């Protein structure tokens, strides 16, 4: 660990804000990007309504349901973001042979998402997340799922599909929701093939699986996920964010760790020793559902388009700032991201957007 610490010496470097022209150029290149996503497929159900009274049976709100909607979630929300930003995406994951699975595949086709990578498993149900939303606030969420690891047959089917399409893509995204698709057996095969082909891998991680990701290119955890992977120190001290980034880089032998900090933006840690704090781009926060998906999608797209790590993080931060201002599992569109990169930074944001 000492060697890593030495590389993370604080430096006083003047702010070097990238021009909006450069960021727009990268967004234009998204149309030439092709990405493989491997991860947990989820059907997101939203029950929309209003609350006018408290139940006489218990101290809970009574939601008058007005409408319902179903959208592709989990790894498919990452795929949907890539699609709406103009990129080509091939998702691979597992659904059950059930009504939810049929609804999810139908939703994928409706959104124009490639369905060639859908693997069917008759032994497990399709994961369903139901969110009840009233007056722009999520009231409750129900999860119906089975989280055991895939069996050998379905691991082989997923890895065989990934191996077939991997030579044609620019970047691989691993979207781990902890539902059983991402497991050591699958990752071992995927990582081996990716290394052979020199393909970068971006991982949106799950807390309990950090040991699986050793040797990937980039991790995009939020602070809670990073802290869970690190744990408290021997004397019970909660580590500082800088320490989290340093240790994750070293323990997992990754090139980049991008830790998202909610309303405080992001911090980018690079193997070279550079650390960049990026202020939040959000103006209003209505719903954080899927914000991590958007960060993983845009960071991977930007890398595939030729961005350096810092440019990719800035674009991912801009996209996350847009999506949290929307209700439900939302996506970012190319026009919105272009408009966001053209917006002026405040003086405090300019000071924060510096190497430290």
N, C-alpha and C positions, 0 to 999 in steps of 0.2 A: 504493500500500500504506500510505502514511503516514496517510491519513485513517482507514483501518480500525484501524490501531494506536491512534490517539488514542481511538477509541471503546471499546477494550478496556482501559481504565484499571482497575486493581484497586480494588475498593470493599469497605468493611467494612459488611456488611449483616447484620442479625440473622437467624438461621434462621427460615424461615416454612413449617414443615411443613404440607402440605395434610391435612385430616382424612380419615380412612378413609371417612367418609360421602360426601364429595365424589367420591372415587375410585370408590366403589361405585355412585354415581349415574351416573357415566360408563360403567361396565361395563353397567349396566342399559340404557343407550341403544344399546349395540352391536347390539341386536336390530333397530334401525331403520337401521343402516348398510348401504350398498351400495357395493362396491368392484370396480373393474376391475383385473385383474392382467395385465400383458403381460410375457412372459419365456420362459426356457428350460424346457421340460418334460423331466423326467428320471424314469426308472424306477429306484427305489432297491431293490436286492436285498440282503437280509441273510442270511448263512450263519452259523447259530448252532451252536456246538459246544464242545468241551472239549479241553484239551491235557494229556496225561499223559507225553509223551516227546518227545525230540528226534530228528529223522530221522537214520538212519545214513548217508544219502546226502549230507547237507549240514547245517551248523549252523542248522537252521530247525525250528520247532515242527511237530509233526504234529497237525492238528486233526481230531478225531473229530466229523464232522458229525451233528448231532441233528435240525435242522429248517432250513427256509428260509422267508423271507417276502418279499413284494413290496409296496411302498407308493409312492404318488405323491411324487416329490421335486422339488427345484428350485423353480420358481415355484409348483408345485402343493402344496408343503409350506406355503408362505405361504397359499395358498387354503384348505388344510385347517385351519390355525390359525384363520383368520377364521371358517370354518364352525363349528368346535367352540366358538368364543366367541360364537356366536349371530348372526353377521353374514351378510349376503347377498353372495356373491362370484361374479364372472364371470371366469374365467381364459381367456387367449388365448395360444396357443403352437403349436408345430409338432411333429409326430411323423412317423415313417416309416410306410410301408405294409408293416409287418413284424410278426413275432410279438411283439416287444417293444412295439410301438405298440398292438397289440390288448390285450396284458396291461395296459398303462398305462391305456388307456381303460376297461377292465374294472375296474381298481382305483379309478379316479375315480368310476365309477358305484357301486361298493361303498361308497365313503366319502360318497356323496351330493354330489359336486362336479359342477357344471354342465359339460357337455361341448360346448355349442354353439360354443365358441371353439376347438375342436380343428381345426387346419389340417393336412392331410396333404401330405407331400412325398415322392414316390416316389424321389427322387434321393439321399436321405440316410437313414441308419439312426436309429432312436430311441436317444437317449442312455441308457446303462445304467451305473450305478455299483454295483459289487458289493463289499460290506464283509464281511469274515470276522471274527466276534466270538467270542472264547473267554474264559470266566471274567470277563465284564463288561469286557473290553478288546478294542479293535479291533486285530487282528493285521496285516491288510493290506487294501488297497483296489485294485480293478481298475476302470479307466474304459474303456468302449468307446463311442466317440463320433466325430462329424465336426464340426469347429468352423468351417467356412467360413461366410461370411455368406450369408443367404438371397438367392435370386435375386429379380429384380424382380417376377415373378409372385407369389411367396409374400409378399414385402414388401407388395404391394398387397392381398393377401387379408387379412393381419393388420391392416393399417391401415384397410381398409374395415370390418372387423368392429368394430374399436375405435371408429371414427367413428360407427357405428350405435348402439352401446350407451352411448357416453360421456355423452350428455345425461341418462341415467337414473341415473348413479352420483354418489357424493359425492367420492370420491378415486380417483386412479389410482396404482397401484404398478408400478414398473418393476423387475423381478427379473432382474438380469444375471449369468448364470453363465459368460458368455464362450463360449457354444456356437453363436453365429451369429444368433440371433433379434434381439438388440438390436444395432443397427448404425446408422450415421449417417443412412442413407436413411429407415429406419423412424422413428427418433426425431424427425427433422425434421417428419414428417407428424403424428406423435402430439402433439408439443409445440405445434405450430401450432393444432391443433384444441382442445387443452386450454386454451390461452390465450384462444382465441375464446370458449370456454364458461366461463372463469374457474374451471377445475377444478384443485385442487392436485395435484402429482405428487411422490410419495415414491420415491426410488431406492435400492435395495440394490445397490451398485456393484461393478464388476469393475475391478481395478487399471489395466489397460491402456486402459480406455475413459473415463477421467474427463473428457477433453475433449468427449465426447459430451453430457454432462449439463448444460451451461451453461444457466442460466435455470430449472432445476427448483425446486420448493419446498424439498425437504429431501433430504439425503443421510445414509445410515446406515452409513458404513464402519467396519471395525475399524481398530485402530492400524496394522497392517501395510499395509492397503489405502491408508490416508491417507498413510502415509510413502512408499509407492510412487508415489503421485500427485504428491507434493511433490518427492521426491528429496533428495539431500544438498545442502548449500550449496556454494558455489564453493570454499570452503577445506576441504571434506570433512567438515564438522561435521554430525552428525545433529540435525535440528531438534527442539526441545521440543514437547510436545503442544499447548501454547497457540499456538505459531507455526503448527502444522499447521492448526488450526481457523481461525485468522485468515485464512491465505492461501487456504484452500479457499473460504471465504465470498466473498473478493474475486475470486479468479480465475474462479470459476464463476458469480458473481452469483446465489447461492442465498440463501434466507432463513434456513435452519437447517442446521447440521451436527451430527449426533449421532455421536460417535466412541466405539465400544465398546472397553473395555480389559480384557476377560477378568475375572480375579479382582479387578481394581481398579475394577470398575463401568463408568461412562460419564461423558463430559463433553459437555454440550450447549452449543453456540455459536450465538448468535442474531445476526441482522443488526443488531439494536438495540444490540449491544455487551454484552448480558448473557451471562455464562458461568456454568453451573451444574454442579458436580460431584455425581454421584449414586453412592453406595456400592453395592457389589454386594449383591444380594438372595439369592444362592445360598448354601445351607448345605452341600451336597455336590455334587461334579462327577463324573459318571460318563461323560458323552458330550456333546461340544459340537456334534455333527452337527446342522445346521439351526437353531442358536441365532440366527444372523443373520436367518434367515427369520422367526423368531418376533418379533424386535425390529421388523423392517419391518412385519409384519402388525399388531402391537398399536399401534405408533406411528401408523400410518395410520388404524386404526379409532378410536383416541382422538381424533385430529384431526377425523375425520368426525362424532364424537359431541359435539363442542363443546369439547374440552379445549384449553387453551393448550399451548404447546410443552413447558413444564416438566412439566405434568401428564401429557402424552402420553409423555414420556421416563421418568417415574417408573413408569408402568404397563408400558411396554416392558421396563424393567429388572426389574420384579417377574416378568413373564412369562418372561424369559430365565433368571432364577434358578430357576424351576420346571423348565423344559425341559432344562436341563443336568443335572438330577438323574435323568433318564430315559435308558434305553438306546435307541439307534437314532434314526431320524428321527421325533421325537415331536412331539406337539401339546400345547397348554395348553387346559384346559377352563374354562368360566366359573366353576364352583364353586371350582376351584383358585385362580384369580386373585382371586376375592372373599376367600377365606380368607387369601391372601397379603397383601392390602392391610389386613386386620384385624390382622396380626401386629405386635407392638411393635418399634419401632426401638431399637437399642442406643444408648448415649450417644455413641459414636464415630460411628455412622451419622447421628445427629441433627446433630452438629457438621459432618459432611461435606456433608450435604444443605442447603447454604446457597449464596447468591449470593456470588461472589468477584470 
